[in-house]
Amino acid sequence: MINRRNFLKAGAVGGAGLLASCVAGRRIAALKPTDRGSSLAKFAEPLATPRVLRPTPNEVLDIAMTEVRQKLHRDLDPTPLWGYNGIYPGPTLEVIKNQRVAIRWANRLPPRHLLENDRCLHGAKSENQHGAPPRAVVHLHGARVPPESDGYPEATVLPGQAATYDYPNIQNSTTLWYHDHALGITRLNVYLGLAGVYLIRDAAETMLNLPSGAYEIPLVIQDRSFKSDASLHYPEEWEEEVFGDAILVNGKVWPYLSVEPRKYRFRILNGSNSRTYTLALDSGQPFYQIGTDGGFLAEPVEIAKLTLTSGERADVIVDFSKRRGELHLINSAPAPFPGPPGQGVIRAVLQFRVSGATGDDSALPSKLEQSVRLREEAAVKFRTFNLDMHEENPRCTEAGFRWLINALGWDDDITEYPEIGTTEVWNFFNLSQEVHPIHLHLVQFQILDRQPLMPDPGREGFFLPKAVPGSKAEPAQPNEAGWKDTFRSMPGEATRIITRFEGFTGKYPYHCHILEHEDYDMMRPFEVIARK
């Protein structure tokens, strides 16, 4: 397992692979993988596809969180995991736009948590140490839902309890995902397997004639590490970030996928706790992104590489028609991200084996969805947010710091009260040295622009919440121009987003989606209120 505490060395550290930055006065060095995952054979087993559930509006669908033992690689014994309805990842849920669905999420986990839990994190405290009853709550990431069905981090249920959530599905066709969101232990519960894909479909999607059925495949990408007995390896104390040394796709370590020489549609999810992926095909051929977190782009965007931080999704088309034999989905993103090329990189992700012959009547349309842009002049409020590391007396870390937003954590008073039906611009200043994937609950938003920040003369490698004089704000990249619910806030940049708060009033979170950051303490509540 690779994590920041493993890297930390006092003073200067020589050798290749150094990350040229300081964290709490220390430098970060490369770490050779030491866990079992790095030695597992690659492309030894076929990709698994989670089974599909299609709930109907007239039923309450029961989904239970249970402990399972599942083989993640042919050379591993079954691994103890937590899954939805007995599988990891959980079943893929397919619903229809504007059809209300009710799901009863039942906590049937064992009475003792499988992983050690640092007790000083918010929400964890002494009653939730290793061996305590595991709290859980389900968040449908990217969904516009009432607050009582959002999976608020404090609305947890214990083993033997359940909560029924209503999902109105009042969104266009898109790729969402559901995962645990329990306060202070999200990183543990998701790492154990509590995650799955949720697809909203509509008539407009059907009219596009995209690859479908066996040619439309979700790819849930996560990194994990294993102990010698095949159980998951995770640090006992809170770490700033945690990176596994094996890549899993749909719950299999480095699988292969047999494909026909035709177009395929892949719904890609970065479901990792901390790791960022920059994905490409090793053949060098481009692929086409047709959708973002919130649905279709206006038109396909041809790309050679795709960067996804934790929680982001991409809807892509890959055309294998001119290929035979093997090619690979590879990753080049450093860990932590960004960083020097090669630092902490796990290159292999998934192997494609192209063979056979087939017809292909699917399309790659030149137009996908009419683009509707929110107007900045319609915004009634402009807010700013500083993303930064704050040193303090040691609490949860030997380095003695927390990740905070505007120097505030989860338990501090609410400072954002947007009014229902209004448009706001939120500007995030990343003053730190690493990426922060920022996720807002309830809303989908659009990225307005990014602008470089001035270096902080008092802290090497950090930044001030001021734009570089004379610099220009750059618009979002074409493949980010659609609706988003998670965006990457890059070090030394100000990123502006615009959103309209509509649908429901109530309290929701916004937070960094590096789960280790979220758990301590880069998460804040906001409350949508009635118009004054």
JOPE-V320458 format. One record per backbone hydrogen bond with DSSP energy under -0.5 kcal/mol. NH is the residue of the N-H (numbers start at 0). CO is the residue of the C=O. E is the energy in kcal/mol with one decimal. If there is no record, write none. Layout:
nh: {NH	NH}
co: {CO	CO}
e: {E	E}
This chain:
nh: {1	2	3	5	6	7	8	10	17	18	19	20	22	23	25	26	26	27	27	28	28	35	37	38	39	42	43	46	49	52	54	58	60	60	62	62	64	65	65	67	69	71	75	78	80	81	82	83	84	84	85	86	88	89	91	92	92	93	93	94	96	97	98	99	100	101	102	103	104	104	105	105	106	107	107	112	120	123	124	124	127	127	128	131	133	135	138	140	140	142	144	146	148	149	154	155	156	159	160	162	164	164	166	166	167	170	173	175	175	176	177	178	179	180	182	184	185	188	189	190	191	192	193	194	195	197	198	199	200	205	206	207	207	208	209	214	215	216	218	220	220	221	221	223	226	229	232	233	242	244	245	247	248	249	251	252	253	253	254	255	256	258	258	261	263	264	265	265	266	267	267	268	269	270	270	273	276	278	278	279	281	283	286	287	288	288	289	289	290	291	293	294	296	299	300	301	302	305	307	307	310	311	313	314	315	315	316	317	319	319	322	324	326	328	329	329	330	331	334	342	343	344	346	348	349	350	351	352	353	353	354	354	362	367	368	372	377	378	379	380	382	384	386	386	387	387	389	390	391	401	402	403	403	404	405	407	411	414	416	419	420	421	421	422	423	424	425	426	427	427	428	428	429	429	430	430	434	435	437	437	438	438	439	440	441	442	444	445	446	447	447	448	449	450	452	453	455	456	458	461	462	463	465	467	470	473	475	479	480	483	486	488	488	489	491	492	493	494	494	495	495	496	497	498	499	500	501	503	505	507	509	510	511	512	514	514	516	517	518	519	519	521	522	523	525	526	527	528	528}
co: {242	0	240	2	2	3	26	24	14	27	17	18	25	21	22	8	10	18	20	6	26	225	34	35	36	253	253	255	47	91	52	55	58	101	60	103	105	63	82	80	78	69	72	69	67	191	65	86	63	82	82	83	194	194	50	90	196	52	91	198	200	168	95	97	166	58	164	60	102	162	62	103	160	64	105	131	117	120	118	120	123	124	125	128	109	156	178	138	176	139	142	504	145	146	151	153	135	106	157	104	102	162	100	164	165	168	199	173	197	140	195	138	193	136	152	181	181	184	185	186	187	189	188	192	177	175	92	173	94	201	202	203	204	205	204	211	212	264	266	218	268	219	247	245	230	226	224	231	1	223	223	221	251	219	248	71	246	251	251	44	350	256	352	259	317	214	263	315	216	265	313	218	311	220	268	241	307	276	305	329	327	280	302	316	286	300	287	314	314	294	482	291	289	364	288	299	286	278	276	305	269	308	267	290	265	313	287	263	261	317	319	353	351	349	279	327	346	277	342	339	341	341	344	328	328	254	326	256	324	351	258	352	208	297	297	370	374	375	422	422	424	426	384	428	385	403	401	388	399	389	519	387	401	407	385	404	408	524	414	528	500	418	500	377	498	380	496	382	425	494	384	426	427	492	386	428	336	488	435	486	436	510	484	508	142	440	483	497	479	445	495	495	473	493	491	465	461	454	455	458	430	453	463	451	467	449	447	476	477	444	437	435	486	487	429	489	450	427	492	448	493	425	445	423	443	421	499	501	527	525	523	438	521	436	272	512	513	513	514	515	516	516	520	509	507	415	505	417	526}
e: {-3.6	-0.5	-1.2	-0.5	-1.1	-1.6	-1.7	-0.5	-0.5	-2.1	-0.7	-2.6	-2.9	-0.5	-1.5	-1.7	-0.5	-0.7	-0.6	-0.8	-0.5	-1.6	-0.8	-1.5	-1.5	-2.4	-0.6	-2.8	-0.5	-2.8	-0.5	-1.4	-0.6	-2.6	-0.6	-2.5	-3.1	-0.6	-2.6	-2.7	-2.0	-0.6	-1.9	-2.6	-3.3	-2.7	-2.7	-1.2	-3.5	-0.5	-0.5	-1.2	-0.5	-3.3	-2.3	-0.5	-2.5	-2.6	-0.5	-2.7	-2.8	-3.1	-2.1	-0.7	-2.5	-0.8	-2.4	-3.1	-0.8	-2.8	-2.5	-0.7	-2.8	-2.0	-1.0	-1.3	-1.2	-1.8	-0.8	-1.2	-0.6	-1.4	-1.0	-2.6	-0.7	-1.5	-3.0	-1.1	-2.5	-1.8	-1.0	-0.5	-2.2	-1.3	-2.5	-1.0	-2.8	-3.1	-2.5	-2.0	-2.9	-0.5	-3.4	-0.5	-0.6	-1.4	-1.5	-0.6	-3.2	-1.2	-2.6	-2.0	-1.6	-2.1	-2.2	-1.5	-0.7	-2.4	-2.6	-1.4	-1.7	-1.5	-1.8	-2.0	-2.2	-2.5	-3.5	-2.2	-2.4	-1.5	-1.9	-0.6	-1.2	-1.3	-0.5	-2.1	-1.6	-2.8	-3.0	-0.8	-2.7	-0.5	-2.5	-2.3	-3.1	-2.0	-2.7	-0.6	-4.0	-0.6	-1.4	-3.8	-2.6	-2.3	-1.2	-2.8	-2.4	-0.6	-0.5	-2.1	-2.9	-0.5	-2.5	-2.3	-2.4	-3.2	-0.5	-2.7	-1.9	-0.9	-2.8	-2.7	-2.2	-2.1	-1.1	-0.5	-2.4	-0.6	-3.3	-1.8	-2.4	-2.1	-2.6	-2.5	-0.5	-2.7	-0.5	-3.3	-1.6	-2.7	-2.7	-1.1	-2.7	-0.6	-2.2	-0.5	-2.8	-2.1	-2.8	-0.5	-2.9	-2.2	-2.1	-2.0	-2.5	-0.6	-2.9	-2.3	-2.6	-0.7	-2.0	-2.4	-2.0	-3.3	-3.0	-0.7	-2.4	-1.6	-3.1	-2.2	-0.5	-1.2	-0.5	-1.4	-1.6	-1.8	-3.5	-2.5	-3.5	-0.6	-2.0	-0.5	-3.1	-2.8	-0.6	-0.5	-1.6	-1.8	-3.0	-0.8	-2.6	-2.5	-0.6	-3.0	-0.6	-1.9	-3.1	-0.5	-2.7	-2.1	-1.0	-2.5	-0.5	-1.9	-2.9	-1.8	-1.1	-0.5	-0.5	-3.1	-4.2	-1.7	-0.6	-0.5	-2.6	-2.5	-2.2	-2.9	-0.6	-2.8	-3.5	-0.6	-0.7	-2.5	-2.1	-1.0	-2.5	-2.0	-0.8	-2.7	-0.5	-3.0	-1.6	-2.0	-0.6	-1.8	-3.6	-2.3	-0.5	-0.5	-3.0	-1.0	-2.4	-1.9	-2.6	-2.5	-2.7	-0.7	-1.2	-2.2	-1.8	-3.1	-2.1	-2.3	-2.3	-3.3	-0.6	-2.3	-1.1	-3.0	-2.0	-2.1	-0.7	-0.8	-1.9	-1.4	-2.9	-2.5	-0.5	-2.6	-0.5	-2.6	-2.6	-2.3	-0.6	-2.6	-0.9	-0.5	-2.3	-2.8	-2.6	-2.1	-2.3	-3.6	-2.0	-0.9	-1.0	-2.6	-2.2	-0.6	-0.9	-2.7	-1.9	-2.9	-3.3	-2.2	-2.8	-2.6	-0.5}
